[in-house]
């Protein structure tokens, strides 16, 4: 379990063979949010109204149901967004890893040395800018029970980190004492070969565009 920190892992980017590890623990705040997208949501109220005016032969199976005026049917097809916002600060005195571990008293573009706040801003930006962070599984979040024990004494009940897409990040530095970091992360499914999946999507889009072109006049 991770009770005092969260850890963002990033697969190696161009120029390094090591994984990037970013530990956030000071002033740590996390917000979990689930936004469901229903196949059928509030429009289900129109279904309710249809029962009131449709012929009895069509509504007999549900004729005994008592519908509220503002009630509707909701069908959950599994769509929606499971997001996590992580906010923390990082002080100049912190020594936990902030990159690929290559800094040996002096910061590199892949790792920030302890106490070098400017480098910590640049290094995190560099890693997040250079990674794709999508369903290829390049970015993972170790948080609470979602960890394999790499950064704690034991694995959490879920046994592995959450594969996430980093939707956005904000890094602010108001003085020479600390930086503030906010990460907006969305849980994502892993596609074994995301490039092939993207090619399939593009082929489908091209096919639709081609078909529409047949109906578009040449003016």
N, C-alpha and C positions, 0 to 999 in steps of 0.2 A: 504493500500500500504506500501511496504517497500522500502524506498529510500536511507537509510543510512547504511543498514546492510543486511546480509543474515543469515539465521538460519538453521542449520542442526539438524533434530530430528532423534533420534535412539530409537527404541523400547527397553523396558527393557531387559537386558542381565542377565545371571546367577549371582545371588548374590544381585540383587536389583530389587525392584518392580516398580521403578520410571523410567520414560523416560529420556534419555540423551539429553541435549540441549546444542548446541555449537554455540555461537554468534560470527560472524566475521564482523568487521566493519572498522578497521584501515587499511589504504592503500589498500582498497578493489578494486580488479579488477576481472571482470567476462568476459569470452569469450564463446559465444554460437556458436555451429557449427552443421550443418546438412549435413550428408553424405548420399546421396540417393543411393540405390542399385536397379537398374532397372531390370525388368523381361527381357526386350529387350532393349539393349543400342546400343553401336557402331556397333554391329553385324547387326543392322538394315540396314547398308550400303550394306550388301550382299543381303538383300531383294531388295534394289533399283537396284542393278546390275541384279538380277533375272528378274525384270520387263523388262529390256532391251533385254534379250535374250530369254525369255519365249515366247511360241506361243501366237498370238494375242487373241485367245479364252480365255486364262487365264488372260490376262492383260487388257481386254477391260474395266472393271469397273474403272480402274485407268489410262487408257491410256492417258487421257488428262492432267495428273499431270506433273508438271515440276520439276524434282528432280535435286538437286545439286550433284556434284560428291562426295563431302565429307559430305553430309548430310545423316543421318540415322534416323531410327525410334526409339523412346524412349517410353517404356510403363512402367509407374510407378505402381508397384504392392503394394506399401506401405512399402516396406522393406527399411532398412537403419538405421543410428544411429543419434539420436538427443542428443548431448552431451553438457555439461556445465563444464567449468574449472573455479574454484573459487580460487583466491589467496588473501591472506591477511597476516597482521602481528598482533601480540598480545603482547602488552607491559606488563611489570610487574605491572603497576598501574591499569590495567583494572579490572573492578569488575563484568562484565556481566557473566552470568552462563556458566560454562564449565564442564558439567557432569550432575549428577542427583540431584544436589542441596544439597547433604548430608554434604558437608564440612562446618564446623562451626569454622572457624579460623584455622583449621588444615586439610590438604588434606587427602582424602581417595583414594582407588583405583578406585572409581567411580566418584569422583568430586574433582576438584582442587581449592584450596584456592587462593584468590587474592594475587598476588605477587610471587606465587610459580611456576616459569616458568618450572622447571624440572618436577613438577607434572603435569603441563598442557600438556607437551609432552607425558608423560606416560599415562595419563588418556585418551587422544584422541586415542592414539595407542591401548589402552586396549579395548575401545568401538568398534573401527573399526575392530580389530582383532577378537573380540568375536561375532560380529553380522554376520548374513548370507548375508544381503544386496542383495536381489534378488527380484523376482516377488512376494514374499510373502508380500511385502510392508513394510519392517522393517525400511527403511530409507527414509526420506522425506526432501525436500529442500524448505524452504520459501524464495522466491526471487521476488523482484519487485511486480507485480500484482498477482503472484501466492502465495497467503497467505489467511488464514481464519480470520485474525485479532487477533490471539493469541499474536503476538509480535508487533502489531501496533494499532493505534487508530481505524482502520476499515479494513475490508476485501478488498482484491484487486478484480478487475473485474473477475478474474478466480475463486475466492471464495475458493480455496484450494491450498495446496502446491503441488509440483511436486514429484511424487513417483520416486525415483532414485535408481540405483545400483551404489555403490561406487566402481569404477574400480581400483582406486589407490589413494594413498595419500603420500605426502612428507612433513616432518616436519624438519626444520633446526633451529639450535640455535648457533649463532656465538658469542654471548656475553651474559652478564647477564641482558640485557635491554629488549630484545624481542625475540620472536620466529617467524618464517615464515612458513605458512601453504599453501599447494596447494592441492586441491581436484579435482579429475577427476571423473565426475558423468555422468551417462547415464540414460536418461528417460526410464522407464520400465513400461510395463503393469502389472497390478495386477492380479494374479491368486488366486481365493478363497481358494484353497487348493493346495499349491505348491508341497507338498510331494506326493499327488496323481498324479499330473502332471509328476513329476520326475519318479514315478513308471511306468507310462504309457510309457514314453520315454525309460526307461530301458528295459521294456518288448518288445518294438518294436526292440530295438537294439539286444536283445538276440535272437529274432526270426530270424532276418536277419543273425546273426552269425551262428545260427543253420542250416539255409538253405544253407549258403555258405559251411559249413562243409560237407554237403552231396556231394559236388562237389570237395572237396579237397582230393587228394590221401593220404593214410597213408604210408609215407615213413619211 
